[in-house]
Amino acid sequence: YRFVFNSYRYSPVRTYYQKELLEEIFNSFFSYKYSKSSGELSHKACIIQSAPGTGKTVCATLFACEIHRQSQWNIMLIVPDALKKDIGKYSEIQQSQIQNSFFLLTFKEWLYKINPKFENCLASPEEELKALREAVQRSPQVRNLSSDSIVYRDVLLYQSFVVDKENNRLTKNAVFQENKSQIEKLQKIDENLWLKGLSNKKSRIDAATELRQNPSLATLMSGNTLIIVDEAQDLMLCELQALLASCRAWEKENPENNVYIWLLGDLNQRIVPTDFDWGQLQLGHITSLERNYRNSRYIIEFANQFLSLAENINKKFNGKHF
Protein backbone atom coordinates (compact mmCIF):
# COMPACT_ATOMS: atom_id res chain seq x y z
CA TYR A 1 0.00 0.00 0.00
CA ARG A 2 2.78 2.42 0.96
CA PHE A 3 4.65 1.61 -2.26
CA VAL A 4 1.63 2.07 -4.51
CA PHE A 5 0.60 5.36 -2.93
CA ASN A 6 4.17 6.72 -2.97
CA SER A 7 4.69 7.13 0.78
CA TYR A 8 7.49 4.55 0.94
CA ARG A 9 9.52 6.53 -1.58
CA TYR A 10 9.96 9.31 0.96
CA SER A 11 10.28 7.07 4.01
CA PRO A 12 12.78 4.42 2.87
CA VAL A 13 14.34 1.89 5.23
CA ARG A 14 17.90 0.58 5.08
CA THR A 15 18.47 -3.15 4.99
CA TYR A 16 20.52 -4.94 7.61
CA TYR A 17 23.34 -5.33 5.08
CA GLN A 18 23.37 -1.59 4.35
CA LYS A 19 23.32 -0.65 8.02
CA GLU A 20 26.12 -3.06 8.88
CA LEU A 21 28.41 -1.93 6.08
CA LEU A 22 28.05 1.81 6.69
CA GLU A 23 28.44 1.47 10.45
CA GLU A 24 31.59 -0.59 9.89
CA ILE A 25 33.00 2.20 7.71
CA PHE A 26 32.06 4.83 10.25
CA ASN A 27 33.57 2.95 13.21
CA SER A 28 36.83 2.58 11.32
CA PHE A 29 37.29 6.36 11.48
CA PHE A 30 37.68 6.24 15.24
CA SER A 31 40.08 3.31 15.33
CA TYR A 32 42.75 5.24 13.42
CA LYS A 33 45.46 6.98 15.44
CA TYR A 34 45.63 10.50 14.09
CA SER A 35 48.04 13.37 14.60
CA LYS A 36 46.45 16.79 14.18
CA SER A 37 49.79 18.22 13.06
CA SER A 38 49.90 15.97 10.00
CA GLY A 39 46.93 17.69 8.40
CA GLU A 40 45.94 14.50 6.62
CA LEU A 41 42.31 13.61 5.97
CA SER A 42 42.81 10.24 4.27
CA HIS A 43 41.77 8.24 7.33
CA LYS A 44 38.66 10.40 7.77
CA ALA A 45 37.49 10.12 4.19
CA CYS A 46 35.47 7.30 2.70
CA ILE A 47 34.93 6.60 -1.00
CA ILE A 48 31.86 4.55 -1.91
CA GLN A 49 31.97 3.54 -5.58
CA SER A 50 28.94 1.41 -6.40
CA ALA A 51 26.71 0.50 -9.31
CA PRO A 52 23.15 1.84 -9.82
CA GLY A 53 20.49 0.40 -7.55
CA THR A 54 22.78 -0.44 -4.64
CA GLY A 55 21.31 2.34 -2.50
CA LYS A 56 24.20 4.81 -2.15
CA THR A 57 21.98 7.88 -1.87
CA VAL A 58 19.38 6.32 0.43
CA CYS A 59 22.03 4.79 2.69
CA ALA A 60 24.07 7.96 3.06
CA THR A 61 21.00 10.18 3.53
CA LEU A 62 19.43 8.05 6.24
CA PHE A 63 22.77 7.49 7.97
CA ALA A 64 23.41 11.23 8.03
CA CYS A 65 19.98 11.83 9.57
CA GLU A 66 20.63 9.13 12.17
CA ILE A 67 24.01 10.55 13.19
CA HIS A 68 22.52 14.03 13.37
CA ARG A 69 19.62 12.84 15.52
CA GLN A 70 21.62 10.65 17.89
CA SER A 71 24.88 12.58 18.23
CA GLN A 72 23.92 16.12 17.21
CA TRP A 73 26.65 16.26 14.59
CA ASN A 74 26.77 19.00 11.97
CA ILE A 75 25.72 17.52 8.63
CA MET A 76 26.33 18.84 5.12
CA LEU A 77 24.68 16.67 2.48
CA ILE A 78 25.85 17.89 -0.95
CA VAL A 79 23.80 16.58 -3.87
CA PRO A 80 23.13 17.48 -7.55
CA ASP A 81 20.35 19.94 -8.37
CA ALA A 82 18.18 17.16 -9.76
CA LEU A 83 18.37 15.13 -6.54
CA LYS A 84 17.92 17.92 -4.03
CA LYS A 85 14.19 18.37 -4.57
CA ASP A 86 13.52 14.63 -4.36
CA ILE A 87 15.68 14.00 -1.28
CA GLY A 88 14.18 17.05 0.38
CA LYS A 89 10.85 15.19 0.52
CA TYR A 90 12.26 12.40 2.70
CA SER A 91 10.50 12.51 6.05
CA GLU A 92 13.85 12.03 7.84
CA ILE A 93 15.36 15.00 6.01
CA GLN A 94 12.41 17.25 6.81
CA GLN A 95 12.70 16.41 10.50
CA SER A 96 16.47 16.98 10.51
CA GLN A 97 16.30 20.32 8.71
CA ILE A 98 14.26 21.80 11.53
CA GLN A 99 17.58 22.31 13.30
CA ASN A 100 20.18 24.69 11.86
CA SER A 101 22.98 22.13 12.00
CA PHE A 102 21.68 20.00 9.10
CA PHE A 103 22.13 21.28 5.55
CA LEU A 104 20.92 19.82 2.25
CA LEU A 105 22.88 21.68 -0.42
CA THR A 106 24.02 21.66 -4.01
CA PHE A 107 27.77 22.14 -4.50
CA LYS A 108 27.20 25.74 -5.58
CA GLU A 109 25.14 26.41 -2.46
CA TRP A 110 27.93 24.88 -0.39
CA LEU A 111 30.36 27.34 -1.98
CA TYR A 112 28.04 30.22 -1.09
CA LYS A 113 27.74 29.02 2.48
CA ILE A 114 31.44 28.75 3.23
CA ASN A 115 32.34 31.85 1.22
CA PRO A 116 29.37 34.22 0.74
CA LYS A 117 31.29 36.44 -1.69
CA PHE A 118 30.95 33.75 -4.36
CA GLU A 119 27.19 34.25 -4.44
CA ASN A 120 27.40 37.52 -6.35
CA CYS A 121 30.33 36.75 -8.61
CA LEU A 122 29.93 33.14 -9.77
CA ALA A 123 28.99 32.78 -13.44
CA SER A 124 25.98 30.65 -14.33
CA PRO A 125 26.33 27.74 -16.79
CA GLU A 126 24.64 29.92 -19.42
CA GLU A 127 27.16 32.72 -18.86
CA GLU A 128 30.08 30.28 -19.07
CA LEU A 129 28.75 28.90 -22.34
CA LYS A 130 28.27 32.37 -23.80
CA ALA A 131 31.82 33.34 -22.81
CA LEU A 132 33.34 30.30 -24.50
CA ARG A 133 31.35 30.83 -27.69
CA GLU A 134 32.52 34.44 -27.83
CA ALA A 135 36.12 33.32 -27.25
CA VAL A 136 35.83 30.91 -30.20
CA GLN A 137 34.59 33.70 -32.44
CA ARG A 138 37.47 36.00 -31.44
CA SER A 139 40.29 33.42 -31.50
CA PRO A 140 41.81 33.60 -35.01
CA GLN A 141 43.87 30.45 -34.47
CA VAL A 142 40.79 28.25 -33.97
CA ARG A 143 39.99 26.13 -37.02
CA ASN A 144 37.22 23.60 -37.66
CA LEU A 145 35.28 24.84 -34.63
CA SER A 146 32.27 27.13 -34.88
CA SER A 147 30.77 28.99 -31.96
CA ASP A 148 27.35 27.54 -32.76
CA SER A 149 28.69 24.00 -32.26
CA ILE A 150 29.92 24.76 -28.73
CA VAL A 151 27.76 23.24 -25.98
CA TYR A 152 28.11 23.15 -22.19
CA ARG A 153 29.91 19.81 -22.46
CA ASP A 154 32.72 21.74 -24.18
CA VAL A 155 32.75 24.29 -21.35
CA LEU A 156 33.50 21.50 -18.85
CA LEU A 157 36.16 19.95 -21.10
CA TYR A 158 37.77 23.36 -21.52
CA GLN A 159 37.88 24.06 -17.79
CA SER A 160 38.97 20.55 -16.83
CA PHE A 161 41.67 19.92 -19.41
CA VAL A 162 42.76 23.34 -20.65
CA VAL A 163 42.24 26.00 -17.98
CA ASP A 164 43.22 23.81 -15.01
CA LYS A 165 46.99 23.99 -15.41
CA GLU A 166 47.65 21.62 -12.52
CA ASN A 167 45.67 18.81 -14.10
CA ASN A 168 45.92 19.40 -17.85
CA ARG A 169 48.55 16.69 -18.26
CA LEU A 170 46.17 13.89 -17.37
CA THR A 171 46.53 12.24 -20.76
CA LYS A 172 45.66 8.81 -19.33
CA ASN A 173 42.35 10.07 -18.00
CA ALA A 174 39.48 8.12 -19.62
CA VAL A 175 37.46 11.28 -20.36
CA PHE A 176 40.52 12.90 -21.95
CA GLN A 177 41.04 9.91 -24.20
CA GLU A 178 37.38 9.80 -25.23
CA ASN A 179 37.38 13.52 -26.10
CA LYS A 180 40.98 13.97 -27.22
CA SER A 181 40.26 15.44 -30.65
CA GLN A 182 37.77 17.97 -29.25
CA ILE A 183 40.13 18.97 -26.43
CA GLU A 184 42.90 19.62 -28.96
CA LYS A 185 40.57 22.07 -30.69
CA LEU A 186 39.59 23.70 -27.40
CA GLN A 187 43.27 24.16 -26.47
CA LYS A 188 43.56 26.71 -29.27
CA ILE A 189 40.99 29.02 -27.69
CA ASP A 190 42.61 32.11 -26.17
CA GLU A 191 42.10 31.86 -22.41
CA ASN A 192 42.24 35.64 -22.02
CA LEU A 193 39.26 35.94 -24.35
CA TRP A 194 37.40 33.34 -22.23
CA LEU A 195 38.09 35.40 -19.10
CA LYS A 196 37.03 38.60 -20.85
CA GLY A 197 33.75 36.98 -21.88
CA LEU A 198 32.98 36.15 -18.25
CA SER A 199 32.78 39.89 -17.51
CA ASN A 200 34.66 39.72 -14.21
CA LYS A 201 32.60 36.78 -12.99
CA LYS A 202 34.22 33.58 -11.76
CA SER A 203 33.86 30.29 -13.58
CA ARG A 204 33.51 27.02 -11.69
CA ILE A 205 37.23 26.37 -11.93
CA ASP A 206 38.10 29.93 -10.87
CA ALA A 207 36.08 29.54 -7.66
CA ALA A 208 37.49 26.08 -6.96
CA THR A 209 41.09 27.18 -7.60
CA GLU A 210 40.71 30.20 -5.35
CA LEU A 211 39.22 28.07 -2.59
CA ARG A 212 41.85 25.37 -3.03
CA GLN A 213 44.68 27.90 -2.72
CA ASN A 214 43.05 29.96 0.05
CA PRO A 215 40.64 27.65 1.91
CA SER A 216 37.73 29.32 3.60
CA LEU A 217 37.88 29.33 7.38
CA ALA A 218 34.14 29.62 7.86
CA THR A 219 33.34 28.87 11.49
CA LEU A 220 31.61 25.58 12.12
CA MET A 221 29.24 25.01 14.96
CA SER A 222 30.87 23.22 17.86
CA GLY A 223 31.04 19.47 17.50
CA ASN A 224 31.94 16.98 14.79
CA THR A 225 30.92 17.43 11.17
CA LEU A 226 30.04 14.89 8.49
CA ILE A 227 30.16 16.05 4.87
CA ILE A 228 28.62 13.75 2.26
CA VAL A 229 29.02 14.41 -1.47
CA ASP A 230 26.67 12.37 -3.66
CA GLU A 231 27.30 11.80 -7.39
CA ALA A 232 30.87 12.99 -6.87
CA GLN A 233 31.86 11.73 -10.32
CA ASP A 234 30.08 14.71 -11.91
CA LEU A 235 32.22 17.31 -10.13
CA MET A 236 35.57 18.52 -11.42
CA LEU A 237 38.71 17.31 -9.68
CA CYS A 238 39.59 20.84 -8.58
CA GLU A 239 36.18 21.24 -6.92
CA LEU A 240 36.68 18.15 -4.76
CA GLN A 241 40.24 19.22 -4.02
CA ALA A 242 38.87 22.57 -2.87
CA LEU A 243 36.43 20.80 -0.56
CA LEU A 244 39.23 18.71 0.96
CA ALA A 245 41.42 21.80 1.38
CA SER A 246 38.60 23.58 3.22
CA CYS A 247 38.12 20.62 5.54
CA ARG A 248 41.83 20.60 6.40
CA ALA A 249 41.66 24.33 7.11
CA TRP A 250 38.61 23.89 9.35
CA GLU A 251 40.32 21.20 11.42
CA LYS A 252 43.53 23.18 11.75
CA GLU A 253 41.67 26.29 12.87
CA ASN A 254 39.25 24.37 15.12
CA PRO A 255 41.25 21.48 16.63
CA GLU A 256 38.39 20.51 18.92
CA ASN A 257 36.23 19.65 15.88
CA ASN A 258 36.63 16.65 13.59
CA VAL A 259 35.50 16.68 9.97
CA TYR A 260 34.60 13.42 8.22
CA ILE A 261 33.96 13.09 4.49
CA TRP A 262 32.03 10.55 2.44
CA LEU A 263 32.25 10.68 -1.35
CA LEU A 264 29.65 8.61 -3.21
CA GLY A 265 29.46 7.88 -6.89
CA ASP A 266 30.02 5.61 -9.84
CA LEU A 267 32.37 6.51 -12.68
CA ASN A 268 30.24 4.39 -15.00
CA GLN A 269 27.29 6.74 -14.34
CA ARG A 270 29.23 9.89 -15.19
CA ILE A 271 26.82 12.31 -16.89
CA VAL A 272 29.19 15.19 -17.68
CA PRO A 273 32.80 15.07 -18.95
CA THR A 274 35.05 16.08 -16.06
CA ASP A 275 38.64 15.21 -15.19
CA PHE A 276 37.71 13.57 -11.90
CA ASP A 277 38.99 10.12 -10.97
CA TRP A 278 38.98 8.54 -7.51
CA GLY A 279 42.70 7.81 -7.46
CA GLN A 280 43.70 11.42 -8.01
CA LEU A 281 42.25 12.37 -4.62
CA GLN A 282 44.71 10.01 -2.92
CA LEU A 283 42.25 9.06 -0.22
CA GLY A 284 43.05 5.36 -0.12
CA HIS A 285 40.50 2.59 0.32
CA ILE A 286 37.36 2.41 -1.81
CA THR A 287 34.25 0.68 -0.47
CA SER A 288 31.48 -0.76 -2.61
CA LEU A 289 27.84 -1.62 -1.96
CA GLU A 290 27.45 -4.93 -3.77
CA ARG A 291 23.75 -5.81 -3.53
CA ASN A 292 21.43 -4.38 -6.15
CA TYR A 293 17.85 -3.59 -5.08
CA ARG A 294 16.35 -2.30 -8.33
CA ASN A 295 16.14 -5.66 -10.09
CA SER A 296 15.88 -8.08 -7.19
CA ARG A 297 13.58 -11.10 -7.46
CA TYR A 298 10.92 -9.44 -5.30
CA ILE A 299 10.90 -6.24 -7.37
CA ILE A 300 10.56 -8.23 -10.59
CA GLU A 301 7.74 -10.36 -9.13
CA PHE A 302 5.98 -7.22 -7.92
CA ALA A 303 6.31 -5.56 -11.35
CA ASN A 304 5.05 -8.71 -13.09
CA GLN A 305 1.91 -8.65 -10.95
CA PHE A 306 1.15 -5.16 -12.25
CA LEU A 307 1.91 -6.25 -15.80
CA SER A 308 -0.46 -9.19 -15.49
CA LEU A 309 -3.18 -6.94 -14.07
CA ALA A 310 -2.67 -4.44 -16.89
CA GLU A 311 -2.88 -7.17 -19.52
CA ASN A 312 -6.19 -8.42 -18.11
CA ILE A 313 -7.64 -4.89 -18.07
CA ASN A 314 -6.36 -4.40 -21.59
CA LYS A 315 -8.22 -7.48 -22.81
CA LYS A 316 -11.40 -6.47 -20.99
CA PHE A 317 -11.48 -3.06 -22.67
CA ASN A 318 -10.21 -4.22 -26.08
CA GLY A 319 -6.80 -2.63 -25.79
CA LYS A 320 -7.95 0.90 -24.89
CA HIS A 321 -6.57 1.00 -21.34
CA PHE A 322 -3.14 -0.60 -21.61
C-alpha positions as CSV (number, residue, x, y, z in Angstrom):
1,Y,0.0,0.0,0.0
2,R,2.8,2.4,1.0
3,F,4.7,1.6,-2.3
4,V,1.6,2.1,-4.5
5,F,0.6,5.4,-2.9
6,N,4.2,6.7,-3.0
7,S,4.7,7.1,0.8
8,Y,7.5,4.5,0.9
9,R,9.5,6.5,-1.6
10,Y,10.0,9.3,1.0
11,S,10.3,7.1,4.0
12,P,12.8,4.4,2.9
13,V,14.3,1.9,5.2
14,R,17.9,0.6,5.1
15,T,18.5,-3.2,5.0
16,Y,20.5,-4.9,7.6
17,Y,23.3,-5.3,5.1
18,Q,23.4,-1.6,4.3
19,K,23.3,-0.7,8.0
20,E,26.1,-3.1,8.9
21,L,28.4,-1.9,6.1
22,L,28.0,1.8,6.7
23,E,28.4,1.5,10.4
24,E,31.6,-0.6,9.9
25,I,33.0,2.2,7.7
26,F,32.1,4.8,10.3
27,N,33.6,3.0,13.2
28,S,36.8,2.6,11.3
29,F,37.3,6.4,11.5
30,F,37.7,6.2,15.2
31,S,40.1,3.3,15.3
32,Y,42.8,5.2,13.4
33,K,45.5,7.0,15.4
34,Y,45.6,10.5,14.1
35,S,48.0,13.4,14.6
36,K,46.5,16.8,14.2
37,S,49.8,18.2,13.1
38,S,49.9,16.0,10.0
39,G,46.9,17.7,8.4
40,E,45.9,14.5,6.6
41,L,42.3,13.6,6.0
42,S,42.8,10.2,4.3
43,H,41.8,8.2,7.3
44,K,38.7,10.4,7.8
45,A,37.5,10.1,4.2
46,C,35.5,7.3,2.7
47,I,34.9,6.6,-1.0
48,I,31.9,4.5,-1.9
49,Q,32.0,3.5,-5.6
50,S,28.9,1.4,-6.4
51,A,26.7,0.5,-9.3
52,P,23.1,1.8,-9.8
53,G,20.5,0.4,-7.6
54,T,22.8,-0.4,-4.6
55,G,21.3,2.3,-2.5
56,K,24.2,4.8,-2.1
57,T,22.0,7.9,-1.9
58,V,19.4,6.3,0.4
59,C,22.0,4.8,2.7
60,A,24.1,8.0,3.1
61,T,21.0,10.2,3.5
62,L,19.4,8.0,6.2
63,F,22.8,7.5,8.0
64,A,23.4,11.2,8.0
65,C,20.0,11.8,9.6
66,E,20.6,9.1,12.2
67,I,24.0,10.5,13.2
68,H,22.5,14.0,13.4
69,R,19.6,12.8,15.5
70,Q,21.6,10.7,17.9
71,S,24.9,12.6,18.2
72,Q,23.9,16.1,17.2
73,W,26.6,16.3,14.6
74,N,26.8,19.0,12.0
75,I,25.7,17.5,8.6
76,M,26.3,18.8,5.1
77,L,24.7,16.7,2.5
78,I,25.8,17.9,-0.9
79,V,23.8,16.6,-3.9
80,P,23.1,17.5,-7.5
81,D,20.3,19.9,-8.4
82,A,18.2,17.2,-9.8
83,L,18.4,15.1,-6.5
84,K,17.9,17.9,-4.0
85,K,14.2,18.4,-4.6
86,D,13.5,14.6,-4.4
87,I,15.7,14.0,-1.3
88,G,14.2,17.1,0.4
89,K,10.9,15.2,0.5
90,Y,12.3,12.4,2.7
91,S,10.5,12.5,6.1
92,E,13.8,12.0,7.8
93,I,15.4,15.0,6.0
94,Q,12.4,17.2,6.8
95,Q,12.7,16.4,10.5
96,S,16.5,17.0,10.5
97,Q,16.3,20.3,8.7
98,I,14.3,21.8,11.5
99,Q,17.6,22.3,13.3
100,N,20.2,24.7,11.9
101,S,23.0,22.1,12.0
102,F,21.7,20.0,9.1
103,F,22.1,21.3,5.6
104,L,20.9,19.8,2.3
105,L,22.9,21.7,-0.4
106,T,24.0,21.7,-4.0
107,F,27.8,22.1,-4.5
108,K,27.2,25.7,-5.6
109,E,25.1,26.4,-2.5
110,W,27.9,24.9,-0.4
111,L,30.4,27.3,-2.0
112,Y,28.0,30.2,-1.1
113,K,27.7,29.0,2.5
114,I,31.4,28.7,3.2
115,N,32.3,31.8,1.2
116,P,29.4,34.2,0.7
117,K,31.3,36.4,-1.7
118,F,31.0,33.7,-4.4
119,E,27.2,34.3,-4.4
120,N,27.4,37.5,-6.4
121,C,30.3,36.8,-8.6
122,L,29.9,33.1,-9.8
123,A,29.0,32.8,-13.4
124,S,26.0,30.7,-14.3
125,P,26.3,27.7,-16.8
126,E,24.6,29.9,-19.4
127,E,27.2,32.7,-18.9
128,E,30.1,30.3,-19.1
129,L,28.8,28.9,-22.3
130,K,28.3,32.4,-23.8
131,A,31.8,33.3,-22.8
132,L,33.3,30.3,-24.5
133,R,31.3,30.8,-27.7
134,E,32.5,34.4,-27.8
135,A,36.1,33.3,-27.3
136,V,35.8,30.9,-30.2
137,Q,34.6,33.7,-32.4
138,R,37.5,36.0,-31.4
139,S,40.3,33.4,-31.5
140,P,41.8,33.6,-35.0
141,Q,43.9,30.4,-34.5
142,V,40.8,28.3,-34.0
143,R,40.0,26.1,-37.0
144,N,37.2,23.6,-37.7
145,L,35.3,24.8,-34.6
146,S,32.3,27.1,-34.9
147,S,30.8,29.0,-32.0
148,D,27.3,27.5,-32.8
149,S,28.7,24.0,-32.3
150,I,29.9,24.8,-28.7
151,V,27.8,23.2,-26.0
152,Y,28.1,23.2,-22.2
153,R,29.9,19.8,-22.5
154,D,32.7,21.7,-24.2
155,V,32.7,24.3,-21.4
156,L,33.5,21.5,-18.9
157,L,36.2,19.9,-21.1
158,Y,37.8,23.4,-21.5
159,Q,37.9,24.1,-17.8
160,S,39.0,20.5,-16.8
161,F,41.7,19.9,-19.4
162,V,42.8,23.3,-20.6
163,V,42.2,26.0,-18.0
164,D,43.2,23.8,-15.0
165,K,47.0,24.0,-15.4
166,E,47.6,21.6,-12.5
167,N,45.7,18.8,-14.1
168,N,45.9,19.4,-17.9
169,R,48.6,16.7,-18.3
170,L,46.2,13.9,-17.4
171,T,46.5,12.2,-20.8
172,K,45.7,8.8,-19.3
173,N,42.3,10.1,-18.0
174,A,39.5,8.1,-19.6
175,V,37.5,11.3,-20.4
176,F,40.5,12.9,-21.9
177,Q,41.0,9.9,-24.2
178,E,37.4,9.8,-25.2
179,N,37.4,13.5,-26.1
180,K,41.0,14.0,-27.2
181,S,40.3,15.4,-30.7
182,Q,37.8,18.0,-29.3
183,I,40.1,19.0,-26.4
184,E,42.9,19.6,-29.0
185,K,40.6,22.1,-30.7
186,L,39.6,23.7,-27.4
187,Q,43.3,24.2,-26.5
188,K,43.6,26.7,-29.3
189,I,41.0,29.0,-27.7
190,D,42.6,32.1,-26.2
191,E,42.1,31.9,-22.4
192,N,42.2,35.6,-22.0
193,L,39.3,35.9,-24.3
194,W,37.4,33.3,-22.2
195,L,38.1,35.4,-19.1
196,K,37.0,38.6,-20.8
197,G,33.8,37.0,-21.9
198,L,33.0,36.2,-18.2
199,S,32.8,39.9,-17.5
200,N,34.7,39.7,-14.2
201,K,32.6,36.8,-13.0
202,K,34.2,33.6,-11.8
203,S,33.9,30.3,-13.6
204,R,33.5,27.0,-11.7
205,I,37.2,26.4,-11.9
206,D,38.1,29.9,-10.9
207,A,36.1,29.5,-7.7
208,A,37.5,26.1,-7.0
209,T,41.1,27.2,-7.6
210,E,40.7,30.2,-5.3
211,L,39.2,28.1,-2.6
212,R,41.8,25.4,-3.0
213,Q,44.7,27.9,-2.7
214,N,43.0,30.0,0.0
215,P,40.6,27.6,1.9
216,S,37.7,29.3,3.6
217,L,37.9,29.3,7.4
218,A,34.1,29.6,7.9
219,T,33.3,28.9,11.5
220,L,31.6,25.6,12.1
221,M,29.2,25.0,15.0
222,S,30.9,23.2,17.9
223,G,31.0,19.5,17.5
224,N,31.9,17.0,14.8
225,T,30.9,17.4,11.2
226,L,30.0,14.9,8.5
227,I,30.2,16.1,4.9
228,I,28.6,13.8,2.3
229,V,29.0,14.4,-1.5
230,D,26.7,12.4,-3.7
231,E,27.3,11.8,-7.4
232,A,30.9,13.0,-6.9
233,Q,31.9,11.7,-10.3
234,D,30.1,14.7,-11.9
235,L,32.2,17.3,-10.1
236,M,35.6,18.5,-11.4
237,L,38.7,17.3,-9.7
238,C,39.6,20.8,-8.6
239,E,36.2,21.2,-6.9
240,L,36.7,18.2,-4.8
241,Q,40.2,19.2,-4.0
242,A,38.9,22.6,-2.9
243,L,36.4,20.8,-0.6
244,L,39.2,18.7,1.0
245,A,41.4,21.8,1.4
246,S,38.6,23.6,3.2
247,C,38.1,20.6,5.5
248,R,41.8,20.6,6.4
249,A,41.7,24.3,7.1
250,W,38.6,23.9,9.4
251,E,40.3,21.2,11.4
252,K,43.5,23.2,11.7
253,E,41.7,26.3,12.9
254,N,39.2,24.4,15.1
255,P,41.3,21.5,16.6
256,E,38.4,20.5,18.9
257,N,36.2,19.6,15.9
258,N,36.6,16.6,13.6
259,V,35.5,16.7,10.0
260,Y,34.6,13.4,8.2
261,I,34.0,13.1,4.5
262,W,32.0,10.5,2.4
263,L,32.2,10.7,-1.3
264,L,29.6,8.6,-3.2
265,G,29.5,7.9,-6.9
266,D,30.0,5.6,-9.8
267,L,32.4,6.5,-12.7
268,N,30.2,4.4,-15.0
269,Q,27.3,6.7,-14.3
270,R,29.2,9.9,-15.2
271,I,26.8,12.3,-16.9
272,V,29.2,15.2,-17.7
273,P,32.8,15.1,-19.0
274,T,35.0,16.1,-16.1
275,D,38.6,15.2,-15.2
276,F,37.7,13.6,-11.9
277,D,39.0,10.1,-11.0
278,W,39.0,8.5,-7.5
279,G,42.7,7.8,-7.5
280,Q,43.7,11.4,-8.0
281,L,42.2,12.4,-4.6
282,Q,44.7,10.0,-2.9
283,L,42.3,9.1,-0.2
284,G,43.1,5.4,-0.1
285,H,40.5,2.6,0.3
286,I,37.4,2.4,-1.8
287,T,34.3,0.7,-0.5
288,S,31.5,-0.8,-2.6
289,L,27.8,-1.6,-2.0
290,E,27.5,-4.9,-3.8
291,R,23.8,-5.8,-3.5
292,N,21.4,-4.4,-6.2
293,Y,17.9,-3.6,-5.1
294,R,16.3,-2.3,-8.3
295,N,16.1,-5.7,-10.1
296,S,15.9,-8.1,-7.2
297,R,13.6,-11.1,-7.5
298,Y,10.9,-9.4,-5.3
299,I,10.9,-6.2,-7.4
300,I,10.6,-8.2,-10.6
301,E,7.7,-10.4,-9.1
302,F,6.0,-7.2,-7.9
303,A,6.3,-5.6,-11.4
304,N,5.1,-8.7,-13.1
305,Q,1.9,-8.7,-11.0
306,F,1.1,-5.2,-12.3
307,L,1.9,-6.3,-15.8
308,S,-0.5,-9.2,-15.5
309,L,-3.2,-6.9,-14.1
310,A,-2.7,-4.4,-16.9
311,E,-2.9,-7.2,-19.5
312,N,-6.2,-8.4,-18.1
313,I,-7.6,-4.9,-18.1
314,N,-6.4,-4.4,-21.6
315,K,-8.2,-7.5,-22.8
316,K,-11.4,-6.5,-21.0
317,F,-11.5,-3.1,-22.7
318,N,-10.2,-4.2,-26.1
319,G,-6.8,-2.6,-25.8
320,K,-7.9,0.9,-24.9
321,H,-6.6,1.0,-21.3
322,F,-3.1,-0.6,-21.6
